[in-house]
Amino acid sequence: MNDENRIKYLRIALWVFGFIFTFGFWPLTKVWPSGWTWHVEGRSYYLEMMIGVYATLGLFLIFAARNPLQHKSLIWFTVWSSVVHGGIMAVQAFEDHNIGHIYGDVLAVFIVAAVLGILTPRNKAT
């Protein structure tokens, strides 16, 4: 895939992931708590914090979609933080037998990392 097509698809991916991070995370915790919520009893300050952080990241990904090459550090932060976050959650899911997370939030952050990592041009000339 040439860089022009990568950037075209990267813009779409940034917008889609940004929208999901900003507006889709909270509904997923309600519809599929075993795949998206780690603490289901009572109010979870942790969950509220994660929704706030991901909503903020989502807005910045939407802004980055306008000109992805000017926001490569944000994109690479999203890639690598998703890999780290997904890795930690995967270990925790297996340790605590919360396998629903493997097919929910763990898989989702790995997909985000893979798609953005594949689509982001690497050479400095672009």
Secondary structure, 3 states (H helix, E strand, C coil): CCHHHHHHHHHHHHHHHHHHHHHHHHHHHHHCHHHHCCCCCCCCHHHHHHHHHHHHHHHHHHHHCCCHHHHHHHHHHHHHHHHHHHHHHHHHHHHCCCHHHHHHHHHHHHHHHHHHHHHCCCCCCC
